[in-house]
Amino acid sequence: MTPPRSGEVYIDGASRGNPGPAGIGVVFMDGKAQPLRQLSRYLGETTNNVAEYLALVYALQEALRAGYTALTVKTDSELLARQFSGRYRVRDARLRLFHDLARHLAEAFSACEVQHIPREQNALADRLAGRAIAEHRARMTAL
């Protein structure tokens, strides 16, 4: 099987409390707008912006592992999209670390862009991020 050359991925980060319990959702789509691969991870206690950046980092790493050479990332985080494109400066030192890591990973692609989309177009990634938090809470309650 030939590895995919270009792809589209939807990402979202969520934090309940900001800072609070956080998770990410990542959804790789096929050319027919169907999910190919989904990723949901609990992050621990952090802010929503850190969760958004970690969703991007996970998406870029997974795309590289899968053999993508070009990637379009879709996010409902306007801040993330504008910081990644250089339209906004990254003022927060912690976010700067994640921004620099994401930019470094993006250099491995022939093309990589992050696009801002309306929240309603990002429902699946949002559900996956929320699910990571809910499943962690359920595990902690069961203990």
C-alpha positions in Angstrom: 0.0 0.0 0.0 1.3 3.4 -0.9 1.5 5.9 2.0 -0.8 8.9 1.7 0.8 12.0 0.2 -1.6 14.6 1.5 -4.2 14.7 4.1 -6.7 16.6 6.2 -6.9 16.4 9.9 -9.3 18.0 12.4 -8.0 18.8 15.9 -9.4 20.0 19.2 -8.2 20.5 22.7 -10.5 20.9 25.7 -10.0 21.8 29.3 -12.6 21.7 32.0 -11.8 24.6 34.4 -9.0 26.3 32.4 -6.7 25.1 33.9 -8.3 21.8 34.7 -8.6 18.2 33.4 -7.8 18.4 29.7 -7.9 16.2 26.6 -7.3 16.2 22.9 -9.2 14.9 19.8 -7.6 14.3 16.4 -9.4 13.0 13.4 -7.7 12.2 10.1 -10.2 12.3 7.2 -10.2 10.5 3.8 -11.0 12.3 0.5 -14.7 11.6 1.0 -15.0 13.4 4.4 -15.0 10.0 6.3 -12.8 9.5 9.4 -9.8 7.3 8.7 -8.1 7.4 12.1 -9.1 8.9 15.4 -7.1 9.8 18.5 -8.3 10.7 21.9 -5.9 11.4 24.8 -6.2 12.6 28.4 -3.5 15.2 29.2 -3.8 15.8 32.9 -4.3 19.3 34.3 -3.6 22.1 31.9 -5.1 25.1 30.0 -7.3 25.0 27.0 -4.6 26.7 24.9 -2.0 24.1 25.9 -4.5 21.4 25.0 -5.0 23.0 21.6 -1.3 23.0 20.9 -0.8 19.5 22.1 -3.6 18.3 19.7 -1.6 19.9 16.9 1.6 18.3 18.0 0.0 14.9 18.2 -1.6 15.4 14.8 1.7 16.3 13.2 3.5 13.4 14.8 0.8 10.9 13.7 0.8 12.3 10.1 4.6 11.9 9.9 4.3 8.3 11.2 1.6 7.5 8.7 3.8 8.8 5.8 1.9 12.0 4.9 4.0 14.5 3.0 1.5 17.4 3.0 -1.1 18.2 5.6 -4.0 20.6 6.2 -4.9 20.9 9.8 -8.4 22.3 10.7 -9.0 23.8 14.2 -11.7 25.9 15.8 -9.0 27.7 17.8 -8.5 31.0 16.1 -5.6 31.8 18.4 -3.8 28.6 17.4 -4.3 29.1 13.6 -3.2 32.7 13.7 -0.2 32.0 15.9 0.9 29.1 13.7 0.6 31.3 10.5 2.5 34.1 12.1 -0.4 36.6 12.1 -0.4 36.6 16.0 2.7 36.6 18.2 3.1 33.9 20.8 3.5 35.8 24.1 3.1 33.0 26.6 6.4 31.3 27.3 4.8 27.9 27.7 2.8 28.2 24.5 6.0 29.3 22.8 7.6 25.9 23.5 4.6 24.1 21.9 4.5 26.5 19.0 8.2 26.0 18.3 7.8 22.2 18.5 4.8 22.3 16.1 6.7 24.6 13.6 9.7 22.2 13.8 7.5 19.2 13.0 5.7 21.1 10.2 9.1 21.6 8.5 9.1 17.8 7.7 6.1 18.3 5.3 6.3 19.7 1.8 3.3 21.7 2.8 1.6 22.2 6.1 -1.1 24.7 7.0 -3.4 25.3 9.9 -6.9 26.6 9.1 -9.4 28.1 11.4 -12.9 26.6 11.0 -16.2 27.3 12.8 -16.7 25.2 15.9 -19.7 23.3 14.4 -17.4 21.9 11.7 -15.2 20.4 14.3 -17.7 18.4 16.3 -16.0 15.0 16.0 -12.6 16.2 17.3 -14.4 18.1 20.0 -16.3 15.0 21.1 -13.0 13.0 21.2 -11.3 15.6 23.4 -14.3 15.6 25.8 -14.4 11.9 25.8 -10.8 11.7 26.9 -11.6 13.8 29.9 -14.9 11.9 30.7 -13.2 8.5 30.5 -10.4 9.7 32.8 -12.9 11.0 35.3 -14.9 7.7 35.2 -11.7 5.7 35.8 -10.8 7.9 38.8 -14.3 7.6 40.2 -14.2 3.8 39.9 -11.0 3.6 42.0 
